[in-house]
Amino acid sequence: MKDPLYQFFKKKLTRDIPDADWNIPSDEVWDKAKPHFPAPRRHRRLLLLLPLLLLVSGAVLGLWIAQRHNAARRTSPRHPNPRQAVTPANSPILSHPGKNDGQASTDPMIPAKPYPKPEANKVTRAAALVATGDQGEPKPPLAGRALRTTASPPAGRNHTATVKATAATSRVARRPYWNVLHPLPLLVRHIAAKAPVVIPAPARPGRRHVRAELYTRLTGGTGRTQSTAAQNMRMPIHWREYEAGFRIPIRRHWAFQAGLSVLQLKQNFKTSTATGYDPDTELAIGGGMVSARLHFGPKTPIGTYSLDAVVVHAANISMPAGERIDLMFAGERRLHYVNVHAGLRYSKAVSERLHAFAGLETGMGIRTGAGLTAHGQLSHNGEPMEMAAMHTTPGHTAARYLYTVRLETGISGSLTRHLSLAAGASYTRSLRPLYRDAETITHLTAILPQVSVSYHF
Amino acid sequence: MPAGITAAVVWHTSKILPLEKRTQKLIRDSSRGDDDARRALYLHYRKPWYMTCLRYADCKADADDFLQEGLIAIFRDLHQFDARKGSFGAWSNRVLINAILQYLRKWKRVRFHEYDPAQADRSTTGPAGFEGLGARELIRLIRNLPVGYRTVFNLFAIEGYRHKEIAEMLGISESTSKTQLHKARQLLQQQLEHILQS
């Protein structure tokens, strides 16, 4: 295309675009098109997070079921489990008191005497094993273990029973499928040692911290927001967080914990700025956080000011191009989030009643509320304007979703058998910005004290 | 809505970045749904976009409609933009033109005349004496053309498409495209001469 006419048109219409009003579209174009723009991708992110949340929920549920399963099977001489107590009704090899001294009748022609009341006849697993002697082997209490147990024999007998179980007769097959690998370490240890493995002693009273527990936690204090703009600006922010959740042990010292919390953030602000608008350069005159959120144009009524978390509706004032508006604002910004936390906690006994702990958690919060109380003074070219009271309504707000990571450490002490009190400190930081402009990214950080109360099962 | 300071500030406060990076950041933020970034991107490109719309439109109201459709298409397809394949200006202009053509097909009856070789004018009269004409006057000249002529002239002379591509875009034959261009050129020359005489 070497036609000079075409080149002339192309040059004039594409390269030398004049600065004029006629080639600027009306603002209605933007306003009409804006509702048709695709929504932000937050929902996609949420959809991506959904499988992860389901996975975590499944893991929590599985651990909880496993804990209940293990607790049901656990037999302790100090705390016999009624479900595992062997009664005459389910133990055909157990002797009937007062007859044959340990030998049950097998003759169907001899009528059996009625059994005494079950309460009087309940015996523990240990007693049942002793009573069986060489007559037979009850089901092994734990998979893949050789078991040696000694208990007080009945009157007139001094007997030690040794019960051996093999993997083939173990309870592995009856375990839920998600727990089939659980006895493998014990089995390997048994094969390597070729010797009976002694059941560990029952948990000491102080070790109940690693059992499942419910907790409630209060975290409060003054954190800060940190903006990474041209200047690194830090502003204090008041933090209150109430949390409730549960912990499930996954190893001897490790526990998985998850909880739900309500987070309240309050931030006071006071700012003064002068701003204006030059239509030729499209430059905002002045600066500061407020000017970045002002909406007005040349020769148009000033209808709406937007100050970060609020929109301030002032009186309609026409502002010719190049003139200046001074704004002074002071107020309080409030944010409310509902957070879900999940993480790991390491706990170790430092004495019989005291435990030191450290934990790492991640959390995701959804903003449930935002508000702002603001008052200020507006002046036009240095002259204070008479204006009606400002009305504030929610406008630009903080992040809808808050992602945080938290490190915590502290010490907990047992108050009673089921209750413990913990005190410590936590460091929390937002993984994604709390506020975000084109260039300003504001994160949330806080080192705060925390106290918690736990109920142990 | 008046031209907002928000977007202007968003654009100008990012002047510390090189132009390309600044644009890329705005594009990235816009595709994520950041309203301020979208607005800033619009404020930066609205003039060339609107100039394109004016060239295809009968009046300013039509140009507004074209731009509105184009904006929706641009921000809808923004995630498809690949900076390695070309500039954002070229990509967005292409999307805008497709939106305009779609709008024309939907709402305007575009009539195309068949090619007549006998009418072919091989003259290559240049724009001598017309350098003083501004873009606004040239757009007025183009706007006086029938829609079919105007569309093909814009696609061929300004956007640089070939007749084969124009034929595919408009669903016409190559010869028809050539006819439209020829007629458009004749009319434009007549108008330019009329301006020169007056």
Chai-1 contact restraints between the chains, C-beta under 6 A:
chainA,res_idxA,chainB,res_idxB,connection_type,confidence,min_distance_angstrom,max_distance_angstrom,comment,restraint_id
A,P4,B,G126,contact,1.0,0.0,6.0,A-B,restraint_1
A,L5,B,P127,contact,1.0,0.0,6.0,A-B,restraint_2
A,Y6,B,A157,contact,1.0,0.0,6.0,A-B,restraint_3
A,F8,B,P127,contact,1.0,0.0,6.0,A-B,restraint_4
A,F9,B,A157,contact,1.0,0.0,6.0,A-B,restraint_5
A,K10,B,I158,contact,1.0,0.0,6.0,A-B,restraint_6
A,K12,B,A135,contact,1.0,0.0,6.0,A-B,restraint_7
A,K12,B,L138,contact,1.0,0.0,6.0,A-B,restraint_8
A,L13,B,A135,contact,1.0,0.0,6.0,A-B,restraint_9
A,L13,B,I158,contact,1.0,0.0,6.0,A-B,restraint_10
A,I17,B,K47,contact,1.0,0.0,6.0,A-B,restraint_11
A,P18,B,A135,contact,1.0,0.0,6.0,A-B,restraint_12
A,W22,B,R136,contact,1.0,0.0,6.0,A-B,restraint_13
A,N23,B,K47,contact,1.0,0.0,6.0,A-B,restraint_14
A,N23,B,Y50,contact,1.0,0.0,6.0,A-B,restraint_15
A,N23,B,M51,contact,1.0,0.0,6.0,A-B,restraint_16
A,P25,B,R46,contact,1.0,0.0,6.0,A-B,restraint_17
A,P25,B,Y50,contact,1.0,0.0,6.0,A-B,restraint_18
A,P25,B,L67,contact,1.0,0.0,6.0,A-B,restraint_19
A,D27,B,M1,contact,1.0,0.0,6.0,A-B,restraint_20
A,D27,B,P2,contact,1.0,0.0,6.0,A-B,restraint_21
A,V29,B,D64,contact,1.0,0.0,6.0,A-B,restraint_22
A,V29,B,L67,contact,1.0,0.0,6.0,A-B,restraint_23
A,V29,B,Q68,contact,1.0,0.0,6.0,A-B,restraint_24
A,D31,B,M1,contact,1.0,0.0,6.0,A-B,restraint_25
A,K32,B,Q68,contact,1.0,0.0,6.0,A-B,restraint_26
A,A33,B,Q68,contact,1.0,0.0,6.0,A-B,restraint_27
A,A33,B,L71,contact,1.0,0.0,6.0,A-B,restraint_28
A,A33,B,I72,contact,1.0,0.0,6.0,A-B,restraint_29
A,H36,B,I72,contact,1.0,0.0,6.0,A-B,restraint_30
A,F37,B,F75,contact,1.0,0.0,6.0,A-B,restraint_31
A,P38,B,R76,contact,1.0,0.0,6.0,A-B,restraint_32
A,P40,B,G33,contact,1.0,0.0,6.0,A-B,restraint_33
A,R41,B,R32,contact,1.0,0.0,6.0,A-B,restraint_34
A,R41,B,G33,contact,1.0,0.0,6.0,A-B,restraint_35
A,Y277,B,I5,contact,1.0,0.0,6.0,A-B,restraint_36
A,E282,B,A8,contact,1.0,0.0,6.0,A-B,restraint_37
A,L283,B,H12,contact,1.0,0.0,6.0,A-B,restraint_38
A,A284,B,I5,contact,1.0,0.0,6.0,A-B,restraint_39
A,A284,B,A8,contact,1.0,0.0,6.0,A-B,restraint_40
A,A284,B,V9,contact,1.0,0.0,6.0,A-B,restraint_41
A,A292,B,V9,contact,1.0,0.0,6.0,A-B,restraint_42
A,L294,B,I5,contact,1.0,0.0,6.0,A-B,restraint_43
A,H295,B,G4,contact,1.0,0.0,6.0,A-B,restraint_44
A,H295,B,T6,contact,1.0,0.0,6.0,A-B,restraint_45
A,G297,B,P2,contact,1.0,0.0,6.0,A-B,restraint_46
A,G297,B,A3,contact,1.0,0.0,6.0,A-B,restraint_47
A,T300,B,P2,contact,1.0,0.0,6.0,A-B,restraint_48
A,A438,B,V10,contact,1.0,0.0,6.0,A-B,restraint_49
A,A438,B,S14,contact,1.0,0.0,6.0,A-B,restraint_50
A,E439,B,T13,contact,1.0,0.0,6.0,A-B,restraint_51
A,E439,B,S14,contact,1.0,0.0,6.0,A-B,restraint_52
